[in-house]
């Protein structure tokens, strides 16, 4: 009898401990050890939020969302707008914005529309481990949408970049549903930069706002030098690995679903999560905007923390009344603008001091490159499937590897040559490139993307036969 009572007490204590940890866990805990971001690297986020909001507008001359701060959209810079009627449900609405002041060519993609069935079909077109891609796994429906967008807009983007000079950046930005599409578009473009006029890797950027989990961990770390995710405090979407189908089946009881996901994920060991190559994550480098503190009411002056996390990459859902509100683009815009102003004020006050700032701009650039290299090495040390070893696949063994971004760039440049040498039946590299171009001169992105399917650990590429990427 005493043994049973002891077991019951032990179980009760364990449940109370778990309940205390879950109820006291706040969004700020995810990035508690991360270093703060600088104003230079975060400066584009409020402006890009403003452009995302423009996709939601019906009339750019009479915007429903008033400009916040100094971030105003110039309607004359809008090159093209695409609506639901034009995409036919294959992709979310988007616009192309040519910003001459910042020298950026921006493709902005809106988030989920709860009234559009096509958006639900896009999200639900996936199952665990369905789509292999570039040595990892990605969301199948979002990948198809990214390929369709490239087939439609790549010629416009290429023309704009060539006409405006090589100093312009190519920026892909999306919110929620659009963030996953933008991230996968970036991965494809980085691997086929010659199809956009030979744009350098360092001029390609992606900002995923309130990102959906769209790629496996090895890809999320590999492309952290070009893809940046922005998360506001307790946002539930970057944290839940629950299939989106289950989420939208329970859309009317979302708090109950979030609680059940919390309960389930608590009892899954961290190592098991990391060793599952099919598990999807938020892409790239993470910028976490923190504005609330534990056991304190109201919003505080926001701060931005940044890192390239490998283990513990937003794995725990936060039981918070703000978990859904923090997903809204309007709140991300407001808090990002406040956070940027605070960062600028701190740096300005540091410059007025007689002592030099603690972190110089050049040192910060080097530290970002080192963080990316360390994240890749961390992924290899944790035995994450398909993780890229920075000491492998060097083009020239006599030249030392100076940065991870340089290694990825050399890998991208030699991808086509590797394909040609390993698949002799396709002929030389020129024949392969010609086969992916239509008679009208337009790039066929379906053929190019097929060459990234089912990449094995040794770097071999195999064309996937059972999935037709061109189907809609």
N, C-alpha and C positions, 0 to 999 in steps of 0.2 A: 504493500500500500504506500509506504514511504517512497519507494522507487518511482511509482506512478506520479505521486505528488511532485517529486523532484523533477521528473521529466516535463510535467506540465508547467512548472515554474520556469524551467530553462527555456521552454518553447515560448512562454509569454514574454520573458525578458528579451528573447531574440526578436520577436515580432515588434515589441515596443522600441527596441533599438533601431530596427529597419524603418519603422514609421517615423521616428524622430529624425533619422538621417534624410529621409525623403521629404519630409515637410520643412526641414530647415535648409534644404539645398536650394541655392539661388543661382540665377544665371551668371552672376559675377564670378562664381567659383570655377567655371570652366576656364577662365583666362586669368586666374589670380596670380600666376607666376609669369605671365607674359610681359615683355617690355612694352613701354608706350610707343605709339606711332609718332611720326613727325608730320609737320604741316605739309611739307613738300610731297610726301607720298600719299597723303589723304586728301590733297587739295582738289582732286577731280571729282570726288564722290558727290558732294552736294549739287554740283553742276550736272552730273549725269543723272541724278535723281530728278532734276527739273526736266530733262529731256525725256525720261521715262514717263513722267506725268503728261507730257505733251502728246504721247501716243493715246492716252485716255481722253484727250480733249476732242470735242466735235468741231470747234472753231478756234484756231490758234490766235485769231485776232481778238477774240473775246473769251479768254481762258476762264474756266470755272475754278481752277486752283490758282489763287493769287501767288505771285512770286514771293519767295522768302529771301530776305537779305538782298544781295546784289545779283542774284542768279536769275537772269531774265532770258527767255528764249527769243531769238530773232527769227520770225517766220520766214524771212527771205533766205535764210540759210538751209531751210528744209528742201532737200532735193527731191524726195519721193515719199509719199505716204501710201500704205497698203492697208486695206480694211478686211474684215471677215469675208465680205462678198468676193474679194479678189483672191484671197488665199484658199477659198473653198474648203476650209476646215483643215488644211494640211499644215498650217503653222499659225501662230498668233499674229495679230496685227503688229506692224512695225513701221519705222520710218528711218530714212537715211538723212543725216544732218551733217552738213559740211561747215565746220567751225573754223573760220579763217583766223580768228583771234588766238585760239589755242592750237591751231594747226592740227586738227583732228578730223578724221572721217569716221563718223559714229553711226553704227547700226544699232538702234534701240528697239527692244522687243518687250511688249507688255506682258502682264501676268495673267493668271487664270480669271476667266469671266464665268461667274457662277450661273449665268443665264445661257451659256453656249454649250450645247451638247458636244460639239467638236473638240472643245478643250478637255472634256472628261475622257473622250475616246483616246485622245493623245496621251494623257496621263496613265490610263488603264492599259495601254498597249505595251505591257511589260510583265514579266514574271522573273523570279529569282534565277539568275544564271542564264537568261534567255539570249543575251547578246554579248558575244565576245568581240573585243575591239582593241587593237594596238597593244596586245599583251595583257589586257585586263578585261573588265566588264563595264558596260555602260547601260543606260536606260534605252530600251529599244525604240519606243515611240518618240522620245526626244531626239534620238539620233536620226530617225527618218525625217523628222521635221527640220533638223539642221541641214541635212543633205538637200531637201527641197528648197530651202532658203538660199543655199549656195548656188544651186542651179538657176535660181531666179535672179539673184542679185550680184553674183560674183563679177560679171562683166561690168556692171555699174561701179562697183567698188574698185575694180582694176583701173577703169577709165579715170575715175576721180583721183586716184593716187598718182597715176602717170601724168595727168594734166597739171596737178598742183605741186609737183616736185617731190623729191625723195625725203623731205624733212617732215612730212605729215605722218601722224600715227594712224593706225587702223584700230579702232576701238569697238569692241562688241560689248553691249551692256544689256542686261535683262533683269526683270523682277519676277520672282517666284517661278512660275512655269517658264517664262522667257529666260530666266537665268540658266536653266539647264540646257536650253537650246543654244544660247549664246556660248556657254562653256564648251559644248561639243563642237560647235562651229569653229571655235578657236583651235581646238585640238586638230581638226582636219586642216585648217589653213596653215598652221605651224608646220605640218608635215608636207604641205604642198604649196610653199610660198611662191614658187615659180609661176603658179597659175594666177597669181595676183600681181604680176609684174616684177617678181623677185624681191618683194618687200622683206627687209631684214627682220629677224626674230625679235630684236629689241624694240621694234616699232609696232609690234602686235600686242594688244592688251585686251583683257576681258575683265569686266566688273560684274559679278553675280550678286545682286541685291536680294536679301532674304532667300538664299539659294535652296533649290531642291537637291536632294541627294541623287546624283546622276552618274557617278563614276566610281570605280573601285579605288581602294586606298593607294595602290601603287601609281595609278594615273593621277590621282589628286596631288600626290607629292611630286611626281615627275614634272608636271606642268605648273608648279607653284611660282615659277618665275614670270609667267605670262597671265595667269588667272588669279584674280583677287576676289574673295568672297567677303561681303559685308553683312554682319549679323547684328541685329539690335537686341540687346539684353536677353530676354526669355523666349525669343521666337521659336515655335515648336517645330517648324518644317525642317530646318537644318539638323535637328536633333533626333528625329524619329526615322528609324530604318524600317518601320512598318510599311508593308506594301500600300501604295496609294489607293489601291482598290478597296482595301479594308477601311481606310480613312473616309473615303467618300460614300461607302455604304453606311458609315456611322456618322455622317456629317451633322445629323440632328442631335447626336449625343456625344459630341467631341470631348467634353470633359471626362466622361466615363471611359472613353477609349484611351485618352492620354494617361489616366490613372492605371489602366490595365497594362499599357505598354511599359509604364514605370515599374510595375510589379514584375513583369516578365524580364525586363532587361537587368534588373537588380541581381537576378540569380544566374545570369549568363556570365561566365568568367571572361575577363578582358582578353586573355590569350586566345580563347576560342573565337572571339569576334575578329581579332586581328588575323587569324589563320584562315578565315573564310574568304576566299578570293572573290566570291560573288557579292559580298556585302558592299552596298554603295554608300558613298560619303559625299559631303559638301566639297566642292572642288577647290584646289589651289591654296594660296595663302589666305589666312583668315584675319579680318579686321573686326574686332568685337567692340561695339559701342556699349559702354556700361553707364547706367544712369540711376540705378536704384541699389540700395544697400540693405543688408539683412536687419530686420526688426526696426526699420526706419520708414516713415511714411513720406509719400511724395517723391518727386523726381529731383535728382541732384545734378549739378553741372556735369555733363557727360564727359567721359574720358574714353580714348580709343587705345586698345591694346592689340598687338599684332604678333603673330607667330605662324610657323608652318607645323602644326601639331601632327604627330604620327599616332602614338597611343593616346587615348582619351580625347579624340577629335569629336567633341560635342556628342558624346554617347548617352548622356543622361537627360531625359526630358524634365523640365522644370514644372512643378505643380504651382502654377501662378495664374492669377486672373488676367495677366498681361500676355499670356503665351500666344494668343491669337492677335491681340491688338498690336504687338510689336512686329507683326508680319506686314502691316500696312505700309505702303510706299510713302504715304504722306508723313507718317511718324518718323520713318527712316530719314526722309528729307530734312525735317525740322531738327532732329537731334544731331544729324551729321553736320548741318550748318552751324549749330551751336558749338559742337565739339571742335570744328575747324577754327572758329573764331577764338576759342580758348587756347588752342595750340599755337595760333599766331601770336596771341598776347604773351604767352609764356616765352616764346622764342624772341619776341621783340624786347621783353624785359631782360632776357639773358644777354642780348646784344648790347644793351646800354650799360651793362656792368663792365668793369675794367678787366675782369678775368675772361679768358677764352671760354666758349661753351664746352660742355662736357663731351658732346658728340658732334664732330664736324660733319659736313655734308658728304665729303669724300669717304670718311670713315663709316658713315651710315650705309653708303652704297656697298662698301666692302662687307659690312656685317650682314646685309641682306643676302649677298651671294654666299657668304659662309653659312648662314642659316639654312639656305636651300641645300647646300652640300651636306651639312650635318643631318638634315631631315632624311635625305636619301640614304646616308650611311646608317641612320637609326632604323630605317625600314628594312635594310638588309640584315642588321644585327638582330631584329625581332623575327627573322625568318618569314617575313610577309611574302606570300606567293607572288611571283613575277616582279618582285622589287628589282630595280635597276642598280647594279653595282657601278659606282663611279670609276672603278679601276678597269672596267671591261669595255670592249667595243671602241677602243681608241683608233682613230684613223691613222695616226702617225705615232709609232711607239717611241720614237726618238724625241718627240716634243712632249713636255710635261703638261698635264691637265691643269689649267689655271683656275677654272671656275666650272660649276655645274652647268650654267647656262651655255657656256662654250661647248661642253661635251654634248649637250642635247642638240646644239646647233649642228655640230659635226655629224651626229647620228642622223639628223634629218637630211643633211646634204647627201649622205651616202645611202639613204634608204632605197632610192631608185636603182642605184648601181648594184646594191645587194640583191634586189629583186631580179635584176637582169641576169646576174651571175648564177643565181639559184634556180631560176626557171628558164632554162635554155630554149625551151620550145617557144617562148615569147619573143626571141630575137634580142637585138641590142636595145639599149636604153632609149634610143630615138624612136624605135618602132613602138615601144611601150607607151611613150608619151603621145605619139600620134594616135594610138588606138583609143585613148581617153579623150580625144577631141573630135567633135562632130564636124560634118562637112561645112557648116556655117562658121566654124572657127570657135564656137563656144565650148568651154570645158565641160565634159561629162563627169560630174562629181560622183555619180554612182559607181563608175568604173574605178575611179581613184580610191574611193573609200573601201571598195571590196579588197583592195590590196593591203589594207590594214587589218582585215578580219583574221581572227585566229592566229595572231603572231605567237609563236612558241617561245620558250625561255631562251633558246639559242638564237633567236632573231629571225627564224624562217617565217615566211608569210605563206598562208594558204587561202585560196579563194573559197568562200563559203557558198555551198550549192543550194542549201535548203531554205535560204531566205532571199527573197527578191526585194532589193532595196528600192527599186523603182516603183513598186506598187503603192497605192495610196488607199 
